[in-house]
Amino acid sequence: MTPHTPAAGLPADAPRSAVDEIAALFEGEGGAEYLGEPVTQAQHMLQAAGRAHHADAVRLRRWDEAAKEPDADVPGFEHYRSLLVNLVASAS
């Protein structure tokens, strides 16, 4: 593994963040085979990261689909205009 290099502007003895740890793994071990599989450590880490929230995404999609009401009477834009104006004004 490569020596710890803290993010720009931080003292040399600054603790490593999770991002620093992941970056070090990619840099130091990323090209190595993953337990004999035909993928590198980096590819495996990316695959795992991509799947980390898969179940949550599927659950959200099912919830969203179940909430659709094709015949719902939805108000037009004017109904929401003042809400949108207030939201934009409060964000400024």
Secondary structure, DSSP 8 states (H G I E B T S, - for coil): -------TTS-TT----HHHHHHHHHHHHTTSEETTEEEEHHHHHHHHHHHTTHHHHHHHHHHHHHT--TT-----HHHHHHHHHHHHHHH-
